[in-house]
Amino acid sequence: MLSLDGGGLKGLFTARFLAEWEKHVKRPVTSSFDLIAGTSTGGIIALALGAGFPASQIVEFYTRHGPAIFPASVPKLVKVMRCLRGSRYRPEPLESALDKYFGERLLGESSTRLIIPAYHAERGIHIFKTAHHSRLLIDSNERMAIIARATAAAPTYLPPLEIERGLRLIDGGVWANNPVQIAVNEALGYLNVPQHQIAVVRISTTTEVASPTDYPRTPCLLSPKQVLLFIDLVMRGQSQAASGGVRQILGPERYFEIDPLVPKNAHQLDRLSEDLNGLARTEFRKTVSDLDERGFLHHIAQPFTPIEPTHQPRLR
């Protein structure tokens, strides 16, 4: 299985790493994995892979649309005022990019099993899933573009996705920025895979070296910048807990992480950093031997045939 973290435009690292993977094995990434889990930017990448896009084209999505989604030209004061009202950036550039990219493709058209975490602001946890079990038919008729917008609605950066019935969906990163535990649960539960047959590659969007002084001491009096630091603290804790739990269950031979440490402020989720291309290439060269030894590069996934759903209403 493949697990893809959230991280905004730092998803360029993930996309480039997967492009190097495809170049090495000379076949689509989806042929190497029986299930892909992705949150936020990782969810966009997972959906794009399921839609049949080569990873190199996903790299182009970030480089072409990233600067418009999170424009650097927005004055800092405007960002602060928008943040106080709910979000720093307008959602239209992201929505337009996703609509052009995915078109009318439905989740049910995915070539591989997908699980994409989001969050209902009113109802709690929501996970979009392909129809890989008879109880998982409701999401098949949802547009990939809408699911991508939902999982990527990062708090303070983008507003929630308003859907019918007065419900709002926000970024799955608020509870599962690292979705690896969800992927393992899916394999053990709905897919009924024996534990000893489960193996996972998790790709993060890099981890910054941090110190205790980086985080606010008074959570009740947070500036906009401190709010972002506090969110990072929560997501970092969730990620460590998820990875630690899966590592304990699967062991080091069947759980492999791509999670390079980078200097503080080296990359930001709302700024496109071309340096991530070079970092991803370097990281692939460093890890390719280990990935090969553990069989990840040789695995051929069985073709996925979704269970046919009955008609269900779309979110939008």
ZINORUR-V60150 format. One record per residue. N is the residue number from 1. RES is the residue in one small letter. PSI is psi in degrees with one decimal (none if undefined). D_CENTER is the distance of its C-alpha to the mean C-alpha in Angstrom with 1 decimal. Layout:
BEGIN
n=<N N>
res=<RES RES>
psi=<PSI PSI>
d_center=<D_CENTER D_CENTER>
END
This chain:
BEGIN
n=<1 2 3 4 5 6 7 8 9 10 11 12 13 14 15 16 17 18 19 20 21 22 23 24 25 26 27 28 29 30 31 32 33 34 35 36 37 38 39 40 41 42 43 44 45 46 47 48 49 50 51 52 53 54 55 56 57 58 59 60 61 62 63 64 65 66 67 68 69 70 71 72 73 74 75 76 77 78 79 80 81 82 83 84 85 86 87 88 89 90 91 92 93 94 95 96 97 98 99 100 101 102 103 104 105 106 107 108 109 110 111 112 113 114 115 116 117 118 119 120 121 122 123 124 125 126 127 128 129 130 131 132 133 134 135 136 137 138 139 140 141 142 143 144 145 146 147 148 149 150 151 152 153 154 155 156 157 158 159 160 161 162 163 164 165 166 167 168 169 170 171 172 173 174 175 176 177 178 179 180 181 182 183 184 185 186 187 188 189 190 191 192 193 194 195 196 197 198 199 200 201 202 203 204 205 206 207 208 209 210 211 212 213 214 215 216 217 218 219 220 221 222 223 224 225 226 227 228 229 230 231 232 233 234 235 236 237 238 239 240 241 242 243 244 245 246 247 248 249 250 251 252 253 254 255 256 257 258 259 260 261 262 263 264 265 266 267 268 269 270 271 272 273 274 275 276 277 278 279 280 281 282 283 284 285 286 287 288 289 290 291 292 293 294 295 296 297 298 299 300 301 302 303 304 305 306 307 308 309 310 311 312 313 314 315 316>
res=<m l s l d g g g l k g l f t a r f l a e w e k h v k r p v t s s f d l i a g t s t g g i i a l a l g a g f p a s q i v e f y t r h g p a i f p a s v p k l v k v m r c l r g s r y r p e p l e s a l d k y f g e r l l g e s s t r l i i p a y h a e r g i h i f k t a h h s r l l i d s n e r m a i i a r a t a a a p t y l p p l e i e r g l r l i d g g v w a n n p v q i a v n e a l g y l n v p q h q i a v v r i s t t t e v a s p t d y p r t p c l l s p k q v l l f i d l v m r g q s q a a s g g v r q i l g p e r y f e i d p l v p k n a h q l d r l s e d l n g l a r t e f r k t v s d l d e r g f l h h i a q p f t p i e p t h q p r l r>
psi=<157.5 131.2 127.1 119.0 162.4 170.1 23.2 -136.4 -8.7 -7.5 -15.5 -36.2 -47.7 -47.6 -43.2 -39.8 -44.0 -31.3 -39.7 -38.6 -50.3 -38.9 -35.3 -46.4 -11.9 38.4 165.9 148.4 -37.6 -22.7 -12.4 -12.0 141.6 -15.2 141.7 127.7 136.0 136.9 138.9 -121.4 -32.2 -30.8 -39.6 -44.1 -43.8 -44.9 -40.4 -40.5 -44.4 -30.1 -7.3 8.6 133.6 150.0 -31.3 -33.2 -28.5 -36.5 -44.8 -33.6 -44.7 -45.6 -31.6 -43.6 -19.7 -50.2 -27.7 -33.6 -44.3 78.9 132.5 -16.8 -10.4 121.4 147.8 -41.8 -38.8 -41.8 -43.5 -45.6 -42.2 -41.2 -40.5 -27.1 -10.5 -41.4 149.7 -25.0 153.6 144.9 -16.3 -41.8 -40.4 -45.7 -41.0 -43.6 -42.7 -39.6 -42.7 -37.6 -49.8 -21.4 -133.8 13.8 139.4 156.6 -34.7 -11.2 1.1 140.6 -4.5 162.9 134.0 144.1 125.3 104.1 140.5 -169.2 124.5 117.9 -30.2 -32.5 -15.4 -151.3 135.4 133.6 120.3 133.4 145.0 167.3 67.7 12.9 152.7 -19.0 5.0 60.4 -15.9 -28.0 -7.8 -29.9 7.2 142.2 137.9 -36.9 -39.0 -42.0 -41.5 -42.8 -37.7 -49.4 -18.2 13.1 70.6 125.5 138.9 -22.5 -46.4 148.1 160.6 158.8 115.8 122.5 176.5 161.3 17.0 19.1 152.5 135.0 136.0 173.2 129.3 -14.3 -15.3 -18.0 -15.6 57.2 -31.6 104.2 17.9 -37.2 -36.7 -40.5 -44.7 -42.4 -39.3 -42.3 -43.7 -34.8 -86.7 -37.4 -11.2 42.5 130.2 142.2 -39.1 -8.8 0.9 131.3 141.2 137.9 124.8 130.9 118.9 179.6 35.5 156.9 128.8 142.3 126.1 158.4 160.7 -27.9 -10.5 -19.4 148.2 142.2 -17.3 82.8 -20.3 -9.9 66.6 133.3 165.7 -40.0 -40.6 -30.9 -44.2 -38.8 -38.6 -41.7 -41.9 -39.8 -45.0 -45.9 -36.9 -41.4 -43.3 -42.4 -43.9 -39.9 -44.1 -47.3 -42.4 -41.6 -43.8 -39.6 -38.2 -36.8 -46.5 -27.0 162.7 -23.0 -25.3 6.5 116.7 126.9 137.4 99.3 71.1 140.1 135.6 157.9 157.7 134.3 18.4 -37.7 145.9 148.9 -16.4 20.5 128.2 123.2 110.0 -19.4 -23.4 -26.9 -49.4 -39.7 -41.9 -41.8 -43.8 -43.3 -36.7 -43.4 -36.5 -31.4 -9.1 -36.8 -43.3 -41.7 -38.3 -45.7 -38.3 1.6 2.1 -36.0 -19.2 -17.7 135.6 114.8 144.7 143.3 138.9 124.0 107.0 151.0 134.8 122.7 157.4 166.6 131.7 146.5 145.0 164.1 -33.3 none>
d_center=<13.9 10.7 7.9 4.8 4.5 4.1 7.4 8.6 10.8 10.4 7.8 11.3 11.8 9.2 10.7 14.1 14.0 13.2 16.0 18.3 17.6 18.6 21.6 22.7 22.7 23.7 21.7 18.2 15.3 15.3 18.9 17.9 15.8 16.9 13.6 9.9 7.4 3.7 3.0 4.2 4.2 1.8 3.7 6.2 6.6 7.0 9.3 11.0 11.8 13.1 15.1 16.7 15.8 16.6 14.1 16.9 16.6 12.9 14.2 16.8 14.6 13.4 17.0 18.7 16.9 15.3 18.8 19.5 16.4 17.2 20.9 22.7 25.9 25.4 28.0 27.0 29.3 27.7 24.2 25.8 27.7 24.7 22.8 25.8 25.8 22.2 19.8 20.3 19.3 20.3 17.8 19.9 18.8 15.1 16.5 19.0 16.7 14.5 17.9 19.4 16.6 16.1 19.6 20.7 18.6 18.0 15.5 18.7 19.0 16.1 17.6 15.6 14.6 11.2 10.0 7.7 8.5 10.2 13.5 17.0 18.8 22.0 21.3 18.5 15.6 14.5 12.4 12.5 13.8 15.7 19.4 19.6 22.1 25.0 23.7 20.4 21.8 21.2 17.8 19.0 20.7 17.9 17.0 13.6 14.0 14.5 11.6 9.3 11.5 11.4 7.9 8.1 11.5 11.4 14.8 17.6 15.7 15.5 17.6 16.6 16.7 20.2 20.8 24.1 26.0 25.3 21.9 19.1 15.3 13.2 9.7 8.5 8.2 12.0 12.3 9.4 7.2 7.8 7.9 10.5 13.4 12.4 12.3 15.7 17.1 16.4 18.2 21.0 21.4 21.0 21.2 24.0 23.2 25.5 23.9 25.6 23.9 20.3 18.6 15.0 13.4 10.6 9.3 8.8 9.1 12.7 14.7 17.7 21.1 22.1 25.4 26.6 28.1 24.8 24.2 26.4 29.4 30.1 27.1 29.6 30.3 27.0 27.0 24.0 23.1 23.6 21.3 18.4 19.6 19.9 16.4 15.3 17.8 16.5 12.9 14.5 16.7 14.2 12.4 15.9 17.1 14.5 15.0 18.7 19.1 17.6 19.6 22.6 22.3 21.6 23.3 22.6 23.5 20.9 17.9 16.9 14.7 13.9 14.0 16.6 18.4 19.2 21.9 21.6 20.5 19.9 16.7 15.5 12.4 14.8 16.8 16.3 17.7 19.1 19.8 16.3 17.6 20.4 18.6 16.3 19.5 21.3 18.7 18.9 22.7 22.8 20.8 21.9 25.1 23.4 20.9 24.0 26.1 23.8 23.7 20.0 21.2 23.9 22.4 22.7 20.8 23.1 22.8 20.9 23.2 21.8 24.3 26.0 25.3 27.9 27.5 25.3 25.0 22.0 20.2 21.7>
END
